[in-house]
Amino acid sequence: MNLQNKKNTTEKTLAVVAPPAAVETPEYEELLEIEQAAAILKIGIAATAELTRRRRARPLPMHKVGNKRRFRRSEIERWVNGEDV
């Protein structure tokens, strides 16, 4: 086997494959910090944190990222309107 043939057999080709059209990807929604969520609700940061407590009948929906609380604007709006989140 000469050097040229050896080189061709060791090269790998990568193909870029697009996802099928039927697969929908969820839209990206920015995660808000607690200060931003408090501003939307027009209340203080401590009051916003208290609304996320699980012991409440309807806690404010939030997502833990590490030890931080993060919020989605759409979930806050649905929560304010009394909709299921």
DSSP file (Angstrom, degrees, kcal/mol; ACC not computed):
  #  RESIDUE AA STRUCTURE BP1 BP2  ACC     N-H-->O    O-->H-N    N-H-->O    O-->H-N    TCO  KAPPA ALPHA  PHI   PSI    X-CA   Y-CA   Z-CA
    1    1 A M              0   0    0      0, 0.0     2,-0.1     0, 0.0     0, 0.0   0.000 360.0 360.0 360.0 127.5    0.0    0.0    0.0
    2    2 A N     >  -     0   0    0      1,-0.1     4,-2.0     4,-0.0     5,-0.2  -0.359 360.0-101.2 -85.8 172.0    1.5    3.3   -1.0
    3    3 A L  H  > S+     0   0    0      1,-0.2     4,-2.2     2,-0.2     5,-0.2   0.851 118.7  55.8 -61.8 -37.5    1.3    6.5    1.1
    4    4 A Q  H  > S+     0   0    0      1,-0.2     4,-2.0     2,-0.2    -1,-0.2   0.926 109.0  46.2 -63.8 -45.3   -1.6    8.0   -1.0
    5    5 A N  H  > S+     0   0    0      1,-0.2     4,-1.7     2,-0.2    -1,-0.2   0.897 111.4  52.2 -65.0 -39.2   -3.8    5.0   -0.5
    6    6 A K  H  X S+     0   0    0     -4,-2.0     4,-1.2     1,-0.2    -1,-0.2   0.899 108.7  51.2 -62.9 -40.7   -3.1    4.9    3.2
    7    7 A K  H  X S+     0   0    0     -4,-2.2     4,-1.2     1,-0.2     3,-0.4   0.907 108.9  50.7 -63.2 -42.8   -4.0    8.6    3.5
    8    8 A N  H  < S+     0   0    0     -4,-2.0    -1,-0.2     1,-0.2    -2,-0.2   0.834 108.8  51.2 -66.4 -32.9   -7.4    8.1    1.7
    9    9 A T  H  < S+     0   0    0     -4,-1.7    -1,-0.2     1,-0.2    -2,-0.2   0.751 111.2  47.5 -78.5 -21.9   -8.4    5.2    3.9
   10   10 A T  H  < S+     0   0    0     -4,-1.2    -1,-0.2    -3,-0.4    -2,-0.2   0.647  89.7  97.2 -93.3 -14.5   -7.7    7.2    7.2
   11   11 A E     <  -     0   0    0     -4,-1.2     2,-0.4    -5,-0.1    -4,-0.0  -0.501  61.0-154.0 -73.2 141.7   -9.5   10.4    6.2
   12   12 A K        -     0   0    0     -2,-0.2     2,-0.4     2,-0.0    -2,-0.1  -0.924   2.3-145.9-115.4 142.5  -13.0   10.7    7.5
   13   13 A T        -     0   0    0     -2,-0.4     2,-0.5     2,-0.0    -2,-0.0  -0.875   8.7-146.9-108.0 142.0  -15.7   12.7    5.8
   14   14 A L        -     0   0    0     -2,-0.4     2,-0.5     2,-0.0    -2,-0.0  -0.901   7.7-156.2-108.5 133.4  -18.4   14.5    7.8
   15   15 A A        -     0   0    0     -2,-0.5     2,-0.7     2,-0.0    -2,-0.0  -0.910  11.2-139.2-109.2 135.8  -21.8   15.0    6.5
   16   16 A V        -     0   0    0     -2,-0.5     2,-0.5     2,-0.0    -2,-0.0  -0.843  22.3-167.5 -93.9 120.0  -24.1   17.7    7.7
   17   17 A V        -     0   0    0     -2,-0.7    -2,-0.0     3,-0.0     0, 0.0  -0.937  11.7-142.0-114.3 124.3  -27.6   16.4    8.1
   18   18 A A        -     0   0    0     -2,-0.5     3,-0.1     1,-0.1    -2,-0.0  -0.559  30.6-103.6 -79.5 146.2  -30.5   18.7    8.6
   19   19 A P        -     0   0    0      0, 0.0    -1,-0.1     0, 0.0     0, 0.0  -0.347  49.2 -86.9 -66.0 152.6  -33.2   17.6   11.0
   20   20 A P    >   -     0   0    0      0, 0.0     3,-1.4     0, 0.0    -3,-0.0  -0.247  34.2-120.2 -58.3 148.5  -36.4   16.3    9.4
   21   21 A A  T 3  S+     0   0    0      1,-0.3     0, 0.0    -3,-0.1     0, 0.0   0.783 109.9  62.7 -63.1 -27.2  -38.9   19.1    8.6
   22   22 A A  T 3  S+     0   0    0      2,-0.1     2,-0.6     0, 0.0    -1,-0.3   0.690  82.8  91.7 -74.2 -17.3  -41.5   17.4   10.9
   23   23 A V    <   -     0   0    0     -3,-1.4     2,-0.4     1,-0.0     0, 0.0  -0.682  66.0-156.3 -83.1 121.2  -39.4   17.9   14.0
   24   24 A E        -     0   0    0     -2,-0.6    -2,-0.1     0, 0.0    -3,-0.0  -0.810   2.4-149.3 -98.1 135.9  -40.2   21.2   15.7
   25   25 A T        -     0   0    0     -2,-0.4     3,-0.1     1,-0.0     2,-0.0  -0.869  26.6-111.2-101.3 137.0  -37.6   22.9   17.9
   26   26 A P        -     0   0    0      0, 0.0     2,-0.1     0, 0.0     3,-0.0  -0.337  36.5-105.1 -66.1 145.8  -39.0   24.9   20.8
   27   27 A E        -     0   0    0      1,-0.1     2,-0.4    -2,-0.0     0, 0.0  -0.410  36.1-109.4 -69.3 146.4  -38.4   28.7   20.5
   28   28 A Y        -     0   0    0     -2,-0.1     2,-0.5    -3,-0.1    -1,-0.1  -0.607  34.4-172.2 -77.3 131.6  -35.7   30.1   22.7
   29   29 A E        -     0   0    0     -2,-0.4    -1,-0.0    -3,-0.0     0, 0.0  -0.992  25.9-118.0-127.3 125.4  -37.0   32.2   25.5
   30   30 A E        -     0   0    0     -2,-0.5    43,-0.5     1,-0.1     2,-0.5  -0.291  23.0-127.2 -61.6 138.7  -34.6   34.2   27.6
   31   31 A L  E     -A   72   0A   0     41,-0.1     2,-0.3    42,-0.1    41,-0.2  -0.777  26.0-143.3 -87.4 130.0  -34.4   33.3   31.3
   32   32 A L  E     -A   71   0A   0     39,-4.0    39,-2.1    -2,-0.5     2,-0.1  -0.640   9.2-121.7 -94.9 149.6  -34.8   36.4   33.5
   33   33 A E     >  -     0   0    0     -2,-0.3     4,-2.2    37,-0.2     3,-0.5  -0.413  35.0-101.7 -80.4 165.7  -33.1   37.1   36.8
   34   34 A I  H  > S+     0   0    0     35,-0.5     4,-2.5     1,-0.2     5,-0.2   0.829 122.1  56.8 -61.5 -33.1  -35.1   37.6   39.9
   35   35 A E  H  > S+     0   0    0      2,-0.2     4,-1.8     1,-0.2    -1,-0.2   0.894 108.5  47.0 -64.8 -38.7  -34.6   41.4   39.7
   36   36 A Q  H  > S+     0   0    0     -3,-0.5     4,-2.0     2,-0.2    -2,-0.2   0.897 112.0  49.6 -69.7 -40.0  -36.2   41.4   36.2
   37   37 A A  H  X S+     0   0    0     -4,-2.2     4,-2.3     1,-0.2    -2,-0.2   0.910 109.9  51.7 -63.8 -41.2  -39.1   39.2   37.4
   38   38 A A  H  X>S+     0   0    0     -4,-2.5     5,-2.0     1,-0.2     4,-1.2   0.889 108.1  52.1 -61.8 -39.3  -39.7   41.6   40.3
   39   39 A A  H  <5S+     0   0    0     -4,-1.8    -1,-0.2     2,-0.2    -2,-0.2   0.895 109.1  49.5 -65.0 -39.5  -39.7   44.5   37.9
   40   40 A I  H  <5S+     0   0    0     -4,-2.0    -2,-0.2     1,-0.2    -1,-0.2   0.918 116.2  42.1 -64.1 -42.8  -42.3   42.8   35.7
   41   41 A L  H  <5S-     0   0    0     -4,-2.3    -1,-0.2    -5,-0.1    -2,-0.2   0.617 106.7-131.0 -78.8 -12.8  -44.5   42.1   38.8
   42   42 A K  T  <5S+     0   0    0     -4,-1.2     2,-0.3     1,-0.3    -3,-0.2   0.899  70.0 108.2  60.3  44.0  -43.8   45.5   40.2
   43   43 A I  S   <S-     0   0    0     -5,-2.0    -1,-0.3    -6,-0.1    -2,-0.1  -0.843  74.0 -81.3-136.3 174.3  -42.9   44.1   43.6
   44   44 A G     >  -     0   0    0     -2,-0.3     4,-1.9    -3,-0.1     5,-0.1  -0.237  36.5-111.4 -76.5 167.1  -39.7   43.8   45.6
   45   45 A I  H  > S+     0   0    0      2,-0.2     4,-2.5     1,-0.2     5,-0.2   0.904 117.4  51.2 -65.3 -43.4  -37.1   41.0   45.2
   46   46 A A  H  > S+     0   0    0      1,-0.2     4,-2.2     2,-0.2    -1,-0.2   0.903 110.2  49.4 -62.9 -40.7  -37.8   39.5   48.6
   47   47 A A  H  > S+     0   0    0      2,-0.2     4,-1.7     1,-0.2    -1,-0.2   0.879 110.4  51.2 -66.0 -37.2  -41.6   39.4   47.8
   48   48 A T  H  X S+     0   0    0     -4,-1.9     4,-0.7     2,-0.2    -2,-0.2   0.920 109.8  49.6 -64.1 -44.2  -40.8   37.7   44.4
   49   49 A A  H >< S+     0   0    0     -4,-2.5     3,-0.9     1,-0.2     4,-0.3   0.899 108.9  53.0 -60.8 -41.0  -38.6   35.1   46.1
   50   50 A E  H >< S+     0   0    0     -4,-2.2     3,-1.4     1,-0.2    -1,-0.2   0.861 102.0  59.4 -64.1 -35.6  -41.5   34.4   48.6
   51   51 A L  H 3< S+     0   0    0     -4,-1.7     9,-3.1     1,-0.3    -1,-0.2   0.718  99.1  59.1 -66.5 -19.6  -43.9   33.9   45.7
   52   52 A T  T << S+     0   0    0     -3,-0.9    -1,-0.3    -4,-0.7    -2,-0.2   0.560  76.3 121.0 -85.4  -7.6  -41.7   31.0   44.5
   53   53 A R    X   -     0   0    0     -3,-1.4     3,-1.4    -4,-0.3     7,-0.1  -0.314  63.4-138.4 -61.5 135.1  -42.0   29.0   47.7
   54   54 A R  T 3  S+     0   0    0      1,-0.3    -1,-0.1     5,-0.1    -3,-0.0   0.683  95.9  72.4 -70.2 -18.3  -43.5   25.6   47.1
   55   55 A R  T 3  S+     0   0    0      3,-0.1    -1,-0.3     2,-0.0     2,-0.1   0.647  79.7  96.3 -73.9 -11.2  -45.7   25.8   50.2
   56   56 A R  S <  S-     0   0    0     -3,-1.4    -5,-0.0    -6,-0.1     0, 0.0  -0.419  84.6-123.2 -74.1 153.8  -47.9   28.3   48.5
   57   57 A A  S    S+     0   0    0      1,-0.3    -1,-0.1    -2,-0.1    -3,-0.0   0.907 107.6  17.4 -63.2 -42.3  -51.1   27.1   46.7
   58   58 A R  S    S-     0   0    0     -5,-0.0    -1,-0.3    -7,-0.0    -5,-0.1  -0.734  85.5-163.5-130.4  82.9  -49.9   28.6   43.4
   59   59 A P        -     0   0    0      0, 0.0    -7,-0.3     0, 0.0    -8,-0.1  -0.353  32.3-101.0 -68.4 148.5  -46.2   29.3   43.5
   60   60 A L        -     0   0    0     -9,-3.1     2,-0.1   -12,-0.2    16,-0.1  -0.531  46.7-111.4 -64.5 125.7  -44.6   31.6   41.0
   61   61 A P        +     0   0    0      0, 0.0     2,-0.3     0, 0.0    11,-0.3  -0.382  50.7 159.1 -66.8 136.3  -43.0   29.3   38.4
   62   62 A M        -     0   0    0      9,-0.1     2,-0.4   -10,-0.1     9,-0.2  -0.959  32.6-133.6-150.4 165.4  -39.2   29.4   38.3
   63   63 A H  E     -B   70   0B   0      7,-3.0     7,-2.6    -2,-0.3     2,-0.5  -0.984  18.9-132.2-126.2 133.4  -36.2   27.4   37.2
   64   64 A K  E     -B   69   0B   0     -2,-0.4     2,-0.5     5,-0.2     5,-0.2  -0.753  20.2-177.4 -87.2 127.1  -33.2   26.7   39.3
   65   65 A V  E >  S-B   68   0B   0      3,-2.6     3,-1.8    -2,-0.5     2,-0.5  -0.922  72.5 -47.8-122.2 101.1  -29.9   27.3   37.5
   66   66 A G  T 3  S-     0   0    0     -2,-0.5    -2,-0.0     1,-0.2     0, 0.0  -0.630 121.9 -29.2  68.0-124.0  -27.2   26.3   39.9
   67   67 A N  T 3  S+     0   0    0     -2,-0.5     2,-0.3    -3,-0.1    -1,-0.2   0.186 121.0  98.4-106.8  16.4  -28.3   28.1   43.1
   68   68 A K  E <   -B   65   0B   0     -3,-1.8    -3,-2.6   -35,-0.0     2,-0.4  -0.763  69.5-129.4-104.0 148.8  -30.0   30.9   41.2
   69   69 A R  E     -B   64   0B   0     -2,-0.3   -35,-0.5    -5,-0.2     2,-0.3  -0.824  26.6-173.2 -94.2 134.1  -33.7   31.4   40.4
   70   70 A R  E     -B   63   0B   0     -7,-2.6    -7,-3.0    -2,-0.4     2,-0.3  -0.947   3.7-159.2-128.3 151.2  -34.6   32.1   36.8
   71   71 A F  E     -A   32   0A   0    -39,-2.1   -39,-4.0    -2,-0.3     2,-0.5  -0.916  14.1-136.4-131.7 151.0  -37.9   33.0   35.3
   72   72 A R  E  >  -A   31   0A   0     -2,-0.3     4,-2.1   -11,-0.3     3,-0.2  -0.931  16.7-139.8-106.5 133.2  -39.6   33.0   31.9
   73   73 A R  H  > S+     0   0    0    -43,-0.5     4,-2.6    -2,-0.5     5,-0.2   0.901 102.9  54.0 -57.3 -43.4  -41.7   36.1   31.0
   74   74 A S  H  > S+     0   0    0      1,-0.2     4,-2.1     2,-0.2    -1,-0.2   0.879 108.7  48.8 -62.4 -37.6  -44.4   33.9   29.4
   75   75 A E  H  > S+     0   0    0     -3,-0.2     4,-2.3     2,-0.2    -1,-0.2   0.877 110.3  51.1 -69.8 -37.1  -44.8   31.9   32.6
   76   76 A I  H  X S+     0   0    0     -4,-2.1     4,-2.6     2,-0.2    -2,-0.2   0.935 110.9  48.8 -62.6 -45.4  -45.0   35.0   34.7
   77   77 A E  H  X S+     0   0    0     -4,-2.6     4,-1.9     1,-0.2    -2,-0.2   0.902 112.7  46.9 -63.5 -41.5  -47.7   36.4   32.5
   78   78 A R  H  <>S+     0   0    0     -4,-2.1     5,-2.5     2,-0.2     4,-0.3   0.890 112.0  51.5 -66.6 -37.9  -49.7   33.2   32.6
   79   79 A W  H ><5S+     0   0    0     -4,-2.3     3,-1.3     1,-0.2    -2,-0.2   0.918 109.2  49.6 -64.3 -43.6  -49.3   33.0   36.4
   80   80 A V  H 3<5S+     0   0    0     -4,-2.6    -1,-0.2     1,-0.3    -2,-0.2   0.882 109.6  52.1 -61.7 -38.6  -50.5   36.6   36.8
   81   81 A N  T 3<5S-     0   0    0     -4,-1.9    -1,-0.3    -5,-0.2    -2,-0.2   0.452 117.7-113.3 -79.4   0.3  -53.6   35.8   34.6
   82   82 A G  T < 5 +     0   0    0     -3,-1.3    -3,-0.2    -4,-0.3     2,-0.1   0.604  68.4 142.8  80.6  11.8  -54.4   32.7   36.7
   83   83 A E      < -     0   0    0     -5,-2.5    -1,-0.2    -6,-0.2     2,-0.2  -0.445  60.3 -94.5 -82.2 157.9  -53.7   30.2   34.0
   84   84 A D              0   0    0      1,-0.1    -1,-0.1    -2,-0.1    -5,-0.0  -0.514 360.0 360.0 -69.5 138.3  -52.0   26.9   34.6
   85   85 A V              0   0    0     -2,-0.2    -1,-0.1    -3,-0.1    -6,-0.1   0.374 360.0 360.0-112.8 360.0  -48.3   27.0   34.1
